[in-house]
Amino acid sequence: MKRTAHVVWNGSLKEGEGKITTQSKVLNNSEYCFNSRFGEGKATNPDELLAAAHAGCFAMALSMILGKEGYTPDALEVSSAVNMDVDKLELTGSHLTLKAKIPNITQDKFMECANAAKDNCPVSKALSLKITMDAQLL
């Protein structure tokens, strides 16, 4: 399986802008720019796309792991915060926040499954940065 994305960037770093298109066309010439990455611009940016990918991948991995253990989640609410050291232009971490509603699971089994998903979802494996997590069973 292979997934693709295409980007066109025009102009200088600060004044230029880019457009991102994904294979599925969910993003289709979606704008991104310096201000959307380093300020509060109203466009996407690579860091928030990475955060979305990490949260989505983690939720799917956790659902799979829970299923193998005989649990079906009612809800998995996941967010990811990707941090950057702007001075070094280095992504330094991704923090996952999970709120889960899973019938009949113990706290210990929940944390075992959540940690397995954090460590083994494909996006986590691809990242060479620190990954932390807060997990709450509702």
Secondary structure per residue as TSV (DSSP state, phi and psi in degrees):
chain	resnum	aa	ss	phi	psi
A	1	M	-	360.0	138.2
A	2	K	-	-138.6	134.9
A	3	R	-	-117.3	146.1
A	4	T	-	-129.8	159.8
A	5	A	E	-144.9	154.0
A	6	H	E	-131.4	137.1
A	7	V	E	-129.6	140.3
A	8	V	E	-123.3	125.5
A	9	W	E	-114.6	134.0
A	10	N	E	-125.9	128.7
A	11	G	S	98.3	-173.3
A	12	S	-	-75.5	171.0
A	13	L	T	-58.9	-52.7
A	14	K	T	-80.4	-32.7
A	15	E	T	-99.9	-14.6
A	16	G	-	-79.6	-178.9
A	17	E	E	-153.4	159.1
A	18	G	E	-128.5	167.0
A	19	K	E	-132.7	133.1
A	20	I	E	-112.9	133.2
A	21	T	E	-128.8	129.9
A	22	T	E	-98.9	159.7
A	23	Q	T	-52.8	-40.2
A	24	S	T	-76.7	-13.1
A	25	K	S	70.9	10.8
A	26	V	S	-59.4	-40.7
A	27	L	S	-103.1	118.9
A	28	N	S	-131.9	100.1
A	29	N	S	57.1	37.9
A	30	S	E	-71.6	132.6
A	31	E	E	-78.1	146.9
A	32	Y	E	-147.5	156.1
A	33	C	E	-159.4	176.1
A	34	F	H	-56.6	-46.8
A	35	N	H	-68.1	-28.4
A	36	S	H	-76.1	-20.5
A	37	R	H	-93.0	-42.3
A	38	F	H	-108.8	1.4
A	39	G	S	-138.3	-145.1
A	40	E	-	-116.5	31.4
A	41	G	-	-60.7	152.4
A	42	K	S	-94.2	61.8
A	43	A	S	-149.4	171.9
A	44	T	B	-80.5	179.6
A	45	N	-	-158.9	161.4
A	46	P	H	-57.4	-34.5
A	47	D	H	-69.9	-41.7
A	48	E	H	-72.1	-29.7
A	49	L	H	-67.6	-38.4
A	50	L	H	-65.0	-42.3
A	51	A	H	-61.5	-43.3
A	52	A	H	-63.2	-42.9
A	53	A	H	-63.1	-41.3
A	54	H	H	-67.4	-46.0
A	55	A	H	-61.4	-45.3
A	56	G	H	-65.3	-43.2
A	57	C	H	-64.7	-44.5
A	58	F	H	-60.3	-45.1
A	59	A	H	-60.7	-43.6
A	60	M	H	-66.5	-41.5
A	61	A	H	-64.2	-42.3
A	62	L	H	-64.4	-41.5
A	63	S	H	-59.4	-42.0
A	64	M	H	-63.9	-47.1
A	65	I	H	-63.3	-44.0
A	66	L	H	-59.9	-42.8
A	67	G	H	-60.0	-41.0
A	68	K	H	-65.3	-26.0
A	69	E	T	-91.1	-0.4
A	70	G	T	91.7	17.3
A	71	Y	-	-115.8	144.5
A	72	T	-	-121.1	116.3
A	73	P	-	-71.1	139.4
A	74	D	S	-73.7	-38.3
A	75	A	E	-159.2	137.9
A	76	L	E	-125.0	110.1
A	77	E	E	-105.3	116.3
A	78	V	E	-127.2	136.7
A	79	S	E	-128.9	154.7
A	80	S	E	-129.8	133.5
A	81	A	E	-114.3	112.9
A	82	V	E	-95.3	126.5
A	83	N	E	-105.9	145.1
A	84	M	E	-126.5	136.6
A	85	D	E	-86.4	102.0
A	86	V	T	-64.5	-34.6
A	87	D	T	-64.7	-36.2
A	88	K	T	-95.2	-6.7
A	89	L	T	49.6	53.3
A	90	E	E	-133.9	127.3
A	91	L	E	-73.4	129.3
A	92	T	E	-109.9	-15.9
A	93	G	E	-177.9	161.5
A	94	S	E	-131.0	120.8
A	95	H	E	-107.4	119.3
A	96	L	E	-92.6	135.4
A	97	T	E	-119.7	123.4
A	98	L	E	-121.7	130.9
A	99	K	E	-122.1	122.1
A	100	A	E	-128.5	141.7
A	101	K	E	-119.1	108.6
A	102	I	-	-134.1	111.2
A	103	P	T	-62.1	140.1
A	104	N	T	63.6	22.1
A	105	I	-	-103.4	144.0
A	106	T	-	-82.9	160.5
A	107	Q	H	-60.0	-42.3
A	108	D	H	-63.6	-45.2
A	109	K	H	-66.0	-39.5
A	110	F	H	-58.0	-49.0
A	111	M	H	-67.4	-36.1
A	112	E	H	-60.0	-46.4
A	113	C	H	-68.3	-42.8
A	114	A	H	-63.1	-42.8
A	115	N	H	-66.8	-37.1
A	116	A	H	-63.3	-40.5
A	117	A	H	-66.7	-41.8
A	118	K	H	-60.0	-42.1
A	119	D	H	-80.1	-24.2
A	120	N	H	-120.2	-2.5
A	121	C	S	-65.5	145.7
A	122	P	H	-54.9	-35.3
A	123	V	H	-70.2	-41.2
A	124	S	H	-57.7	-43.3
A	125	K	H	-64.4	-30.1
A	126	A	H	-79.9	-20.5
A	127	L	-	-86.3	136.5
A	128	S	-	-108.1	50.1
A	129	L	S	-137.8	168.2
A	130	K	E	-70.7	131.1
A	131	I	E	-117.4	122.0
A	132	T	E	-119.4	168.9
A	133	M	E	-155.5	142.3
A	134	D	E	-114.7	129.2
A	135	A	E	-128.2	131.5
A	136	Q	E	-128.2	123.4
A	137	L	E	-91.2	121.0
A	138	L	-	-88.4	360.0
